[in-house]
Amino acid sequence: MPAPAVDGAAQPQLPDASASSLWRRLPASWTPYVQLARLDRPAGWQLLLAPCLSSICLACIYRLENPNYGLLALFFIGAVAMRGAGSTFNDLIDRKIDARVERTAARPLPSGRVSPRNAAIFMAAQGLVGLAVLLSFNRFAILLGLLSLVPVAIYPFMKRFTSWPQAALGLAFSWGALLGWAAQTGGLAAPALWLYASCVAWTIGYDTIYAIQDRKDDVAAGVKSTALLFGEHVQLAVAVFYLLTVLCAEVALVLAGAGLAAHLGLLAFASHLVWQIRGLDADDEAKALRLFRSNGLAGFLLSVGLFTENLLFYLVR
């Protein structure tokens, strides 16, 4: 897919991109598409993947069976592809707003490095990869996966109408907590619903932290966020949502019959959330970005605990 005629040396590194040099080794013409797919910001697909893995492992605890390792690999591919497709869609919708926000003005679409047409083609290509993954699941999971397109489509518009776009993101980004369970079992059960609620609360918390970076620009652009809504009480608000995250996850574990290893994973996850709250400074935008990024790995603490319990079950049965 041809990129606009832009000097390779002029391709900017976005301010919230990872410091890794991996993507800088690719041809300069690829850079705008790497940025559209957020491949230079891996926290996004990590946040999308962690609920999927936790859900699959929790379902296996509930049903006393081993995880389907091929399924885990498919969810990895799907998370990267759908994160990229969703982000490209979001950038297409928000390109005029992004042009008015300092942190996002250099993104490929508002900066003119990619045309809307090429971005739409790129979005479709990523979506086809995600669709191929989805079609490998059972019928119930396929239907549930298609239903996820509703919150995904709604999310980019929410910041224009409500101070709770983070809640809309939570509904979309946490869908893997339902889909992983459905792909493993062919249905849904109460632990999956509680895990989904946990992930929604977690998303509201960490995306509120992320939104701290944009408060001044959001006011100027006329868009809303929970970071603006909570104002000077943002630390307390994040603490409340993180508490809900842990409580709902604990209910999910108890209902699934999870044991010590899973609870140790939840304890590690909860400890990480406490560390974030203690370090949060509403006036420190750089630190807010670092704390947000740390969630990319935080979610896997619970996944590792659940997976460890799966392995222990396999060893002792």
WOSULMO-V343621 format. One record per run of one state. SS is the DSSP state (A for helix, B for strand, O for the rest). FROM is the first residue (numbers start at 1). TO is the last residue. If there is no record, write none. Layout:
# WOSULMO-V343621
SS	FROM	TO
SS	FROM	TO
This chain:
# WOSULMO-V343621
O	1	7
A	8	10
O	11	21
A	22	25
O	26	27
A	28	36
O	37	42
A	43	63
O	64	68
A	69	98
O	99	115
A	116	134
O	135	138
A	139	147
O	148	148
A	149	158
O	159	164
A	165	173
O	174	175
A	176	185
O	186	189
A	190	221
O	222	225
A	226	256
O	257	259
A	260	279
O	280	284
A	285	316
O	317	317
